[in-house]
Amino acid sequence: MKVLFVCSEVAPFSKTGGLADVAEALPAALASRGSEVTVVTPLYSSAERQDLRRLDQRIRLRFPFGEQHGALFEAQMGAGHRVLLIDHPGFFMREGLYQGPAGEYPDNHRRFAFMSIGALSTAQVLGLEPDIIHLNDWQTGLAAVALSRAYRDTALGRARTLFTIHNLAYQGNFPDRAVLDLGMPRGLFTPDRLEFHGRLSFIKGGIVFADALSTVSPRYAQEIQTPEMGYGLDGILRTRRDSLHGILNGVDYAQWAPESDPVLPAHFSPDDLSGKEICKHRVLEAFGLALPAAGMRVPLFAMISRLTGQKGIDLVLQALPWLLEEDLQVVVLGTGEPRFEEGLRQLQQRWPQKVSVRIGFDNSLAHLIEAGSDFFLMPSRYEPCGLNQMYSLRYGTIPIVRATGGLDDTVQDIGAAEATGIKFQPYSAPALASAIHRALELYRHPARLHEVRVRGMRKDFSWSKSAAEYEALYRSLQRSGIPAGR
């Protein structure tokens, strides 16, 4: 199949989070299975231009706010996989992808309308005729709208569209004046189309006008149809439940493999875990924590996270003071809201022999932490997919997760026969504390601990598995008729 994959960030050219990793890994996995995948994304200031080839073609789009031009650059990623980058310095050569020091850019509606429609224009000027157009998150929502209208009778209009929701909390909602600014028909600005509480909603465009929808885990596909997790869009998502699919994100095992990870001081595998203890000692040294006395076994709990409310840091700050009288150690790597950074620093000051915090991010240290820890904390308020719990499983580090989104899909509780981790349900500090007590009890039984570790390490969350599910969805779209929304 020929796939046009549109995304606002793509590693290694740009990245603010997991979306960029998906946009790098999924197209590569699809191409390895025989598809021809063209990725279109903006050319930001973060990209290294010396490795890009400038194309002769350019795009030109007319909006009420002015005619906009874009140059095109190409990066060949592998057989059947290339990335096209749209160069518009006025829109994309900025300090951040979506916001600067003063907050979100006020012209984001213009920037990502240009990107969305520009991706379709790029396909046209290059003569591409994709079978599938795969759109990702709110930044691409207007492409689904355009395909149902201006492009309907073109080769692009005959393609089937999939719109993937990576995180419904980010919606791309703008003042109603943006409708006129972008030259959109007022007839589209209605509650059953693009209007959302008096604002123009880009994500609603993708939800309403795409042929099919997907999320990054099966559980999250269910959760966003509820008032609690739907962020006001649960009603319209329920009307599209038959077109909504949950496909779990994958893990790049070429980068995350304890048998070969170049960062680790010792390698290990499900058949030989001896190197994990060496990695644990290195983590303790890196964080300035004392090694346990000879003959003592002290569990190491870890957290690598954005320090935000979504990630459950408030629960960690409430629960840990109850637990630090126990024999355990805790390391944290991350950056985020100042109140959470300060709260973690205070824990470290109070228990310097048991808690160590590193504010910032270090990819090599993240790999080492995954390898050397005994348990990994992910008490998220919500988690569309999550990756660290899958990294942890691969590295024999038992995840402690709240049963939400992809965390619930990927971890089996120690109460089950095929246990791989520990889950808790209520979003509360006592529930997290209880889960940690269960971890301490598990640690007191080395044989059972080893069994759970090895079972998790043998789980397969590779991208090849996820790509096969996307392929099946693409083919079902090709076989189906044009829905009412188109």
MOWO-V251886 format. One record per run of one state. SS is the DSSP state (h for helix, s for strand, l for the rest). FROM is the first residue (numbers start at 1). TO is the last residue. If there is no record, write none. Layout:
SS_FROM_TO, SS_FROM_TO
This chain:
l_1_1, s_2_6, l_7_17, h_18_32, l_33_35, s_36_42, l_43_48, h_49_51, l_52_52, s_53_63, l_64_65, s_66_78, l_79_80, s_81_87, l_88_88, h_89_92, l_93_98, s_99_100, l_101_102, s_103_104, l_105_107, h_108_125, l_126_131, s_132_136, l_137_137, h_138_148, l_149_159, s_160_165, l_166_172, s_173_175, l_176_176, h_177_181, l_182_185, h_186_188, l_189_194, s_195_196, l_197_198, s_199_201, h_202_209, l_210_211, s_212_215, l_216_217, h_218_223, l_224_233, h_234_239, l_240_240, h_241_243, s_244_246, l_247_250, s_251_251, l_252_268, s_269_269, l_270_271, s_272_272, l_273_273, h_274_286, l_287_298, s_299_307, l_308_308, h_309_311, l_312_312, h_313_323, l_324_327, s_328_336, l_337_337, h_338_350, l_351_354, s_355_359, l_360_362, h_363_372, l_373_374, s_375_378, l_379_387, h_388_394, l_395_397, s_398_402, l_403_404, h_405_410, l_411_412, s_413_413, l_414_420, s_421_424, l_425_428, h_429_443, l_444_445, h_446_457, l_458_461, s_462_462, h_463_479, l_480_486
